[in-house]
């Protein structure tokens, strides 16, 4: 998991989140625990908004993100080049505190 924010005054309090769970550790609740911890850390650091992007085909991850309060905000078409050598859409999601 990685969380970062831009050091620009016009992006004050806006963070981005990147999370990856290896397939050997998926489907055991780890994603939900990590997302809750990320939200807790963001709040402690005074983050106002946290955003992320997820491949649109990753329905399990989207479900976890929605479960902890993230909302879908839009779709970027053909922005992720997969192992299948095809482009995939990404869903942009965010949560505000």
Helices and strands as residue ranges (DSSP letters): E 2-5, G 9-11, E 14-18, G 23-25, H 30-44, E 49-55, H 59-67, E 71-81, E 87-96
